[in-house]
Amino acid sequence: MSLPTRPLGTTGMEITRVGFGAWAMGGGGWAFSWGPQDDDDSVAALRHAVDSGVNWVDTAAVYGLGHSEEVVARALEGIPAADRPYVFTKCGLRWDPADPYRPARRVGDPKSLAEEVEASLRRLKVDVIDLYQMHWPADDGAGIEEYWGALLDLEQQGKIRAAGLSNHSVAQLQAAEALGHVDSLQPPFSAVKRSAASEIAWCAAHGTGVIVYSPMQAGLLTGTFTEERARSLHPDDWRARDPEFQGERLGRNLALAGALRPVADRLGTTVPAVAIAWALSWQGVTGAIVGARNPAQVDGWLPAAGLALTADDLDEIERAIASTGAGQGPTRPGA
């Protein structure tokens, strides 16, 4: 299948408007897992997404403490080079194998990043990583000049095709851009979590691609999530500890998801597709990362790849955000 694409900044890569997110593919047994996950289901989900036209997958070394990258490699094994999706991954989080539930350290030491890229290349079974992203700002004393310089060096060495930042502010983007072009930014962004609007605007003005993550707010905006489901989340699932899945905030978020259903029904599509299309409506957003545990979940969000919301649709969603009180940040693209 052929899906609409957009240029990812100035990288030369044309990516589909939705990409496969491999966070949950890491499985359970670590600090920020989504709970247990069957590897065969993960492989089937990613292959179904690729067969359906999705041309990129986003993972990270820390997902499953290396396991997600290994499962991605397994899923892509045997796919002809011409049909293989772009592979994006992240660095800068170092974990303790002896204590997997201890949150990973945010490391920017260039020596560490040089080790990490080799490990990711090995686990992914690729010669070059298409997009390599610093997962979070470092807190080991390394400044952005050090770790961004290290990523630019990896690009010069041919180990990575493009370099990006994830979860970085406008000020940090500006500091990195002064050293060398930031190819992409990966911020959290959804109709609930809207605070990255200023970073997205900066990217639009500087030729930097944007791939947003959690456009369905980790499942809250699927239209199928319930308070009962929130109470029954697996203890190993990070969402069981997240404030958005608790109390008054949970109620507001679920009310917003419910308000998306009339829009979806009118457009003849799914609630997940509307939630993702809302994030894609913002100027500067190139694509959205969307996870799936099985092929059926891919089918639920795939229509977002070609869905365009009208001004009336955006007005209705803006009113729903205001009336439910869900989240924070600007409530409408262009506002």
DOKE-55936 format. One record per residue (C-alpha): residue number from 1; residue in three letters; x, y, z. Coordinates in Angstrom, 3 decimals. Layout:
<nodes>
NUM | Ala | X | Y | Z;
...
</nodes>
This chain:
<nodes>
1 | Met | 0.000 | 0.000 | 0.000;
2 | Ser | 1.032 | 3.609 | -0.541;
3 | Leu | 0.454 | 6.177 | 2.209;
4 | Pro | 0.959 | 9.958 | 2.096;
5 | Thr | 4.447 | 11.115 | 3.048;
6 | Arg | 6.162 | 14.294 | 4.193;
7 | Pro | 9.844 | 15.291 | 4.058;
8 | Leu | 11.554 | 14.793 | 7.423;
9 | Gly | 13.168 | 18.191 | 7.657;
10 | Thr | 16.175 | 18.407 | 5.347;
11 | Thr | 17.248 | 14.754 | 5.757;
12 | Gly | 16.069 | 13.657 | 2.329;
13 | Met | 13.835 | 11.034 | 3.926;
14 | Glu | 10.152 | 11.066 | 3.011;
15 | Ile | 8.205 | 9.468 | 5.845;
16 | Thr | 4.597 | 8.381 | 6.184;
17 | Arg | 2.474 | 10.500 | 8.486;
18 | Val | 2.277 | 7.649 | 10.985;
19 | Gly | 5.184 | 5.513 | 12.145;
20 | Phe | 5.306 | 2.383 | 14.244;
21 | Gly | 6.310 | 2.971 | 17.873;
22 | Ala | 8.189 | 0.063 | 19.465;
23 | Trp | 8.196 | 1.098 | 23.152;
24 | Ala | 5.784 | -1.642 | 24.278;
25 | Met | 7.753 | -4.188 | 22.241;
26 | Gly | 10.417 | -4.034 | 24.949;
27 | Gly | 8.167 | -6.189 | 27.120;
28 | Gly | 8.030 | -6.233 | 30.913;
29 | Gly | 10.611 | -6.374 | 33.654;
30 | Trp | 12.054 | -2.847 | 33.577;
31 | Ala | 11.285 | 0.577 | 35.032;
32 | Phe | 9.108 | 2.044 | 32.266;
33 | Ser | 7.597 | -1.019 | 30.627;
34 | Trp | 4.048 | -1.353 | 29.340;
35 | Gly | 3.777 | -4.723 | 31.054;
36 | Pro | 4.244 | -8.171 | 29.523;
37 | Gln | 4.235 | -8.371 | 25.728;
38 | Asp | 4.437 | -11.386 | 23.444;
39 | Asp | 7.294 | -11.072 | 20.944;
40 | Asp | 5.374 | -12.932 | 18.243;
41 | Asp | 2.526 | -10.420 | 18.549;
42 | Ser | 5.029 | -7.578 | 18.298;
43 | Val | 6.588 | -9.024 | 15.156;
44 | Ala | 3.165 | -9.564 | 13.588;
45 | Ala | 2.099 | -5.995 | 14.428;
46 | Leu | 5.197 | -4.367 | 12.937;
47 | Arg | 5.103 | -6.506 | 9.806;
48 | His | 1.418 | -5.701 | 9.333;
49 | Ala | 2.177 | -1.983 | 9.644;
50 | Val | 4.929 | -2.242 | 7.034;
51 | Asp | 2.717 | -4.306 | 4.716;
52 | Ser | 0.088 | -1.576 | 5.123;
53 | Gly | 2.499 | 1.109 | 3.902;
54 | Val | 4.059 | 2.498 | 7.104;
55 | Asn | 7.663 | 3.256 | 6.195;
56 | Trp | 9.370 | 3.953 | 9.537;
57 | Val | 9.701 | 2.459 | 12.985;
58 | Asp | 10.848 | 4.290 | 16.111;
59 | Thr | 12.473 | 2.474 | 19.002;
60 | Ala | 15.132 | 3.164 | 21.656;
61 | Ala | 17.991 | 1.286 | 23.257;
62 | Val | 16.345 | 1.572 | 26.680;
63 | Tyr | 13.027 | -0.005 | 25.629;
64 | Gly | 13.170 | -3.389 | 27.282;
65 | Leu | 16.842 | -2.675 | 28.009;
66 | Gly | 17.826 | -3.571 | 24.471;
67 | His | 15.019 | -6.047 | 23.796;
68 | Ser | 12.863 | -3.777 | 21.632;
69 | Glu | 15.704 | -3.200 | 19.172;
70 | Glu | 16.224 | -6.957 | 18.967;
71 | Val | 12.537 | -7.590 | 18.262;
72 | Val | 12.531 | -4.864 | 15.606;
73 | Ala | 15.460 | -6.618 | 13.919;
74 | Arg | 13.588 | -9.914 | 14.019;
75 | Ala | 10.466 | -8.319 | 12.519;
76 | Leu | 12.420 | -6.745 | 9.658;
77 | Glu | 14.483 | -9.841 | 8.876;
78 | Gly | 13.899 | -11.054 | 5.355;
79 | Ile | 12.166 | -7.904 | 4.128;
80 | Pro | 13.806 | -6.843 | 0.822;
81 | Ala | 15.963 | -3.748 | 1.105;
82 | Ala | 13.636 | -1.763 | -1.173;
83 | Asp | 10.693 | -2.467 | 1.118;
84 | Arg | 12.369 | -2.043 | 4.504;
85 | Pro | 11.160 | 0.841 | 6.669;
86 | Tyr | 13.478 | 3.506 | 8.011;
87 | Val | 14.743 | 2.594 | 11.485;
88 | Phe | 14.933 | 5.341 | 14.106;
89 | Thr | 16.336 | 4.773 | 17.597;
90 | Lys | 17.619 | 6.741 | 20.590;
91 | Cys | 20.580 | 6.969 | 22.913;
92 | Gly | 21.688 | 8.639 | 26.135;
93 | Leu | 19.995 | 6.364 | 28.689;
94 | Arg | 22.235 | 3.835 | 30.456;
95 | Trp | 20.738 | 1.154 | 32.637;
96 | Asp | 22.014 | -1.229 | 35.306;
97 | Pro | 21.436 | -4.853 | 34.178;
98 | Ala | 21.578 | -5.928 | 37.823;
99 | Asp | 18.752 | -3.559 | 38.784;
100 | Pro | 16.364 | -3.285 | 35.777;
101 | Tyr | 13.710 | -1.404 | 37.748;
102 | Arg | 16.095 | 1.397 | 38.578;
103 | Pro | 15.450 | 4.326 | 36.180;
104 | Ala | 18.165 | 4.650 | 33.555;
105 | Arg | 20.788 | 7.372 | 33.931;
106 | Arg | 20.732 | 10.254 | 31.443;
107 | Val | 24.247 | 10.167 | 30.019;
108 | Gly | 25.778 | 12.514 | 27.460;
109 | Asp | 29.431 | 11.474 | 27.686;
110 | Pro | 30.633 | 11.118 | 24.067;
111 | Lys | 32.466 | 7.888 | 24.950;
112 | Ser | 29.205 | 6.415 | 26.221;
113 | Leu | 27.335 | 7.481 | 23.081;
114 | Ala | 30.035 | 5.885 | 20.914;
115 | Glu | 29.496 | 2.614 | 22.796;
116 | Glu | 25.733 | 2.901 | 22.566;
117 | Val | 25.590 | 3.375 | 18.816;
118 | Glu | 27.666 | 0.247 | 18.273;
119 | Ala | 25.347 | -1.730 | 20.559;
120 | Ser | 22.258 | -0.457 | 18.740;
121 | Leu | 23.745 | -1.238 | 15.326;
122 | Arg | 24.451 | -4.769 | 16.542;
123 | Arg | 20.990 | -5.339 | 18.052;
124 | Leu | 19.175 | -3.845 | 15.051;
125 | Lys | 21.410 | -5.757 | 12.606;
126 | Val | 21.906 | -2.712 | 10.395;
127 | Asp | 24.986 | -0.957 | 9.045;
128 | Val | 23.553 | 2.544 | 9.430;
129 | Ile | 20.852 | 3.964 | 11.701;
130 | Asp | 18.532 | 6.226 | 9.728;
131 | Leu | 17.799 | 8.617 | 12.606;
132 | Tyr | 19.666 | 8.620 | 15.918;
133 | Gln | 18.161 | 10.743 | 18.678;
134 | Met | 19.344 | 11.903 | 22.095;
135 | His | 16.533 | 10.560 | 24.270;
136 | Trp | 16.645 | 13.183 | 27.063;
137 | Pro | 18.920 | 16.061 | 28.046;
138 | Ala | 21.911 | 14.628 | 29.903;
139 | Asp | 22.299 | 15.049 | 33.651;
140 | Asp | 25.773 | 13.525 | 34.010;
141 | Gly | 27.503 | 16.881 | 33.620;
142 | Ala | 27.834 | 16.694 | 29.841;
143 | Gly | 26.545 | 19.827 | 28.170;
144 | Ile | 24.501 | 19.853 | 25.002;
145 | Glu | 27.608 | 20.984 | 23.114;
146 | Glu | 29.292 | 17.690 | 24.055;
147 | Tyr | 26.529 | 15.252 | 23.299;
148 | Trp | 25.171 | 17.033 | 20.250;
149 | Gly | 28.711 | 17.315 | 18.935;
150 | Ala | 29.075 | 13.565 | 19.467;
151 | Leu | 25.953 | 12.843 | 17.408;
152 | Leu | 27.185 | 15.115 | 14.629;
153 | Asp | 30.464 | 13.181 | 14.670;
154 | Leu | 28.575 | 9.890 | 14.322;
155 | Glu | 26.816 | 11.355 | 11.296;
156 | Gln | 30.143 | 12.345 | 9.770;
157 | Gln | 31.454 | 8.824 | 10.412;
158 | Gly | 28.527 | 7.343 | 8.495;
159 | Lys | 27.173 | 5.364 | 11.431;
160 | Ile | 23.934 | 7.350 | 11.378;
161 | Arg | 22.104 | 9.032 | 8.525;
162 | Ala | 20.549 | 11.860 | 10.539;
163 | Ala | 20.686 | 13.187 | 14.111;
164 | Gly | 17.854 | 14.424 | 16.283;
165 | Leu | 16.786 | 15.374 | 19.772;
166 | Ser | 13.934 | 14.054 | 21.883;
167 | Asn | 12.317 | 15.837 | 24.854;
168 | His | 14.390 | 18.998 | 24.431;
169 | Ser | 13.311 | 22.631 | 24.903;
170 | Val | 13.517 | 25.566 | 22.496;
171 | Ala | 16.594 | 26.871 | 24.307;
172 | Gln | 18.286 | 23.495 | 23.939;
173 | Leu | 17.316 | 23.274 | 20.282;
174 | Gln | 18.858 | 26.689 | 19.673;
175 | Ala | 22.082 | 25.683 | 21.438;
176 | Ala | 22.344 | 22.527 | 19.337;
177 | Glu | 21.495 | 24.311 | 16.081;
178 | Ala | 24.408 | 26.683 | 16.664;
179 | Leu | 26.742 | 23.662 | 16.374;
180 | Gly | 25.068 | 21.852 | 13.512;
181 | His | 21.598 | 21.414 | 12.084;
182 | Val | 19.048 | 19.556 | 14.203;
183 | Asp | 17.430 | 17.137 | 11.777;
184 | Ser | 14.453 | 16.276 | 13.955;
185 | Leu | 12.732 | 16.692 | 17.288;
186 | Gln | 10.639 | 14.092 | 19.067;
187 | Pro | 8.350 | 15.669 | 21.696;
188 | Pro | 5.289 | 14.273 | 23.502;
189 | Phe | 2.189 | 15.786 | 21.925;
190 | Ser | -1.524 | 15.025 | 22.042;
191 | Ala | -4.841 | 16.761 | 22.636;
192 | Val | -4.093 | 16.196 | 26.334;
193 | Lys | -0.375 | 17.020 | 26.464;
194 | Arg | -0.005 | 20.163 | 24.341;
195 | Ser | 2.922 | 22.015 | 25.926;
196 | Ala | 5.367 | 21.201 | 23.083;
197 | Ala | 3.583 | 23.623 | 20.725;
198 | Ser | 6.393 | 26.183 | 21.079;
199 | Glu | 9.075 | 23.606 | 20.226;
200 | Ile | 7.055 | 22.482 | 17.197;
201 | Ala | 6.785 | 26.102 | 16.021;
202 | Trp | 10.560 | 26.524 | 16.374;
203 | Cys | 11.134 | 23.429 | 14.267;
204 | Ala | 8.756 | 24.666 | 11.574;
205 | Ala | 10.783 | 27.861 | 11.329;
206 | His | 14.170 | 26.103 | 11.182;
207 | Gly | 13.674 | 23.216 | 8.768;
208 | Thr | 13.656 | 20.629 | 11.549;
209 | Gly | 11.353 | 17.640 | 11.204;
210 | Val | 9.018 | 16.721 | 14.066;
211 | Ile | 7.834 | 13.231 | 14.969;
212 | Val | 5.515 | 13.444 | 17.956;
213 | Tyr | 5.040 | 10.593 | 20.398;
214 | Ser | 1.979 | 9.487 | 22.401;
215 | Pro | -0.579 | 11.272 | 20.154;
216 | Met | -3.243 | 9.037 | 21.740;
217 | Gln | -1.885 | 9.868 | 25.203;
218 | Ala | -0.712 | 6.318 | 25.875;
219 | Gly | -4.125 | 4.865 | 25.051;
220 | Leu | -6.360 | 7.357 | 26.842;
221 | Leu | -7.628 | 8.838 | 23.562;
222 | Thr | -8.489 | 5.556 | 21.859;
223 | Gly | -12.166 | 5.713 | 22.835;
224 | Thr | -11.946 | 2.249 | 24.385;
225 | Phe | -10.047 | 3.053 | 27.584;
226 | Thr | -12.114 | 3.086 | 30.806;
227 | Glu | -11.697 | 3.818 | 34.505;
228 | Glu | -11.947 | 0.077 | 35.136;
229 | Arg | -9.108 | -0.524 | 32.702;
230 | Ala | -7.014 | 2.091 | 34.498;
231 | Arg | -7.594 | 0.337 | 37.827;
232 | Ser | -6.636 | -3.029 | 36.362;
233 | Leu | -3.384 | -2.026 | 34.649;
234 | His | -0.582 | -4.521 | 35.212;
235 | Pro | 1.695 | -3.457 | 38.110;
236 | Asp | 4.594 | -3.550 | 35.622;
237 | Asp | 2.843 | -0.991 | 33.374;
238 | Trp | 4.234 | 2.536 | 33.831;
239 | Arg | 0.773 | 3.985 | 33.213;
240 | Ala | -0.411 | 2.597 | 36.554;
241 | Arg | 1.771 | 5.255 | 38.191;
242 | Asp | 1.036 | 8.125 | 35.801;
243 | Pro | -1.167 | 11.001 | 37.074;
244 | Glu | -3.036 | 11.187 | 33.752;
245 | Phe | -4.469 | 7.742 | 34.540;
246 | Gln | -5.708 | 8.669 | 37.993;
247 | Gly | -8.490 | 10.637 | 39.662;
248 | Glu | -9.906 | 13.810 | 38.188;
249 | Arg | -7.371 | 13.958 | 35.378;
250 | Leu | -8.367 | 10.489 | 34.212;
251 | Gly | -12.016 | 11.539 | 34.143;
252 | Arg | -11.270 | 14.636 | 32.085;
253 | Asn | -9.132 | 12.694 | 29.640;
254 | Leu | -11.779 | 10.027 | 29.114;
255 | Ala | -14.418 | 12.719 | 28.644;
256 | Leu | -12.266 | 14.252 | 25.903;
257 | Ala | -11.892 | 10.848 | 24.236;
258 | Gly | -15.668 | 10.500 | 24.293;
259 | Ala | -16.046 | 13.898 | 22.660;
260 | Leu | -13.893 | 12.736 | 19.737;
261 | Arg | -16.347 | 9.988 | 18.831;
262 | Pro | -18.934 | 12.235 | 17.105;
263 | Val | -16.120 | 13.643 | 14.948;
264 | Ala | -14.950 | 10.126 | 14.094;
265 | Asp | -18.485 | 8.976 | 13.282;
266 | Arg | -19.087 | 11.975 | 11.028;
267 | Leu | -15.843 | 11.299 | 9.151;
268 | Gly | -16.439 | 7.562 | 8.988;
269 | Thr | -13.238 | 6.766 | 10.843;
270 | Thr | -11.968 | 5.746 | 14.290;
271 | Val | -11.420 | 7.733 | 17.472;
272 | Pro | -7.672 | 6.885 | 17.451;
273 | Ala | -7.411 | 8.226 | 13.900;
274 | Val | -9.031 | 11.524 | 14.928;
275 | Ala | -6.746 | 11.879 | 17.952;
276 | Ile | -3.663 | 11.315 | 15.801;
277 | Ala | -4.927 | 13.537 | 12.971;
278 | Trp | -5.394 | 16.354 | 15.501;
279 | Ala | -1.681 | 16.186 | 16.367;
280 | Leu | -0.758 | 15.961 | 12.685;
281 | Ser | -2.800 | 19.106 | 11.983;
282 | Trp | -0.195 | 21.313 | 13.644;
283 | Gln | 2.133 | 23.132 | 11.278;
284 | Gly | 5.596 | 21.641 | 11.628;
285 | Val | 4.511 | 18.140 | 12.659;
286 | Thr | 5.913 | 15.698 | 10.100;
287 | Gly | 4.631 | 12.449 | 11.552;
288 | Ala | 3.262 | 10.732 | 14.631;
289 | Ile | 4.651 | 7.689 | 16.423;
290 | Val | 1.903 | 5.192 | 17.234;
291 | Gly | 2.355 | 1.925 | 19.079;
292 | Ala | 0.552 | -1.357 | 18.641;
293 | Arg | 0.655 | -4.655 | 20.488;
294 | Asn | -1.025 | -6.614 | 17.674;
295 | Pro | -2.109 | -6.155 | 14.038;
296 | Ala | -5.683 | -5.211 | 14.966;
297 | Gln | -4.439 | -2.154 | 16.844;
298 | Val | -2.553 | -1.048 | 13.731;
299 | Asp | -5.810 | -1.136 | 11.777;
300 | Gly | -7.385 | 1.121 | 14.416;
301 | Trp | -4.971 | 4.007 | 13.848;
302 | Leu | -3.831 | 3.496 | 10.252;
303 | Pro | -6.604 | 5.733 | 8.800;
304 | Ala | -4.880 | 8.710 | 10.442;
305 | Ala | -2.183 | 8.436 | 7.751;
306 | Gly | -4.475 | 10.119 | 5.222;
307 | Leu | -7.034 | 11.880 | 7.421;
308 | Ala | -7.368 | 15.667 | 7.203;
309 | Leu | -9.508 | 17.436 | 9.802;
310 | Thr | -11.548 | 20.422 | 8.654;
311 | Ala | -11.747 | 23.790 | 10.398;
312 | Asp | -15.140 | 22.737 | 11.787;
313 | Asp | -13.624 | 19.516 | 13.145;
314 | Leu | -10.840 | 21.451 | 14.843;
315 | Asp | -13.361 | 23.918 | 16.282;
316 | Glu | -15.380 | 21.053 | 17.757;
317 | Ile | -12.294 | 19.474 | 19.310;
318 | Glu | -11.194 | 22.833 | 20.697;
319 | Arg | -14.582 | 23.219 | 22.397;
320 | Ala | -14.289 | 19.702 | 23.785;
321 | Ile | -10.864 | 20.415 | 25.254;
322 | Ala | -12.221 | 23.556 | 26.898;
323 | Ser | -15.374 | 21.934 | 28.250;
324 | Thr | -13.635 | 18.868 | 29.666;
325 | Gly | -10.659 | 20.765 | 31.072;
326 | Ala | -8.315 | 18.037 | 29.850;
327 | Gly | -4.603 | 18.773 | 29.685;
328 | Gln | -2.700 | 22.007 | 29.257;
329 | Gly | -1.435 | 24.142 | 26.396;
330 | Pro | -2.816 | 25.692 | 23.188;
331 | Thr | -6.073 | 24.098 | 22.137;
332 | Arg | -6.056 | 24.581 | 18.383;
333 | Pro | -3.466 | 24.408 | 15.572;
334 | Gly | -2.357 | 27.915 | 14.683;
335 | Ala | -3.579 | 29.411 | 17.972;
</nodes>
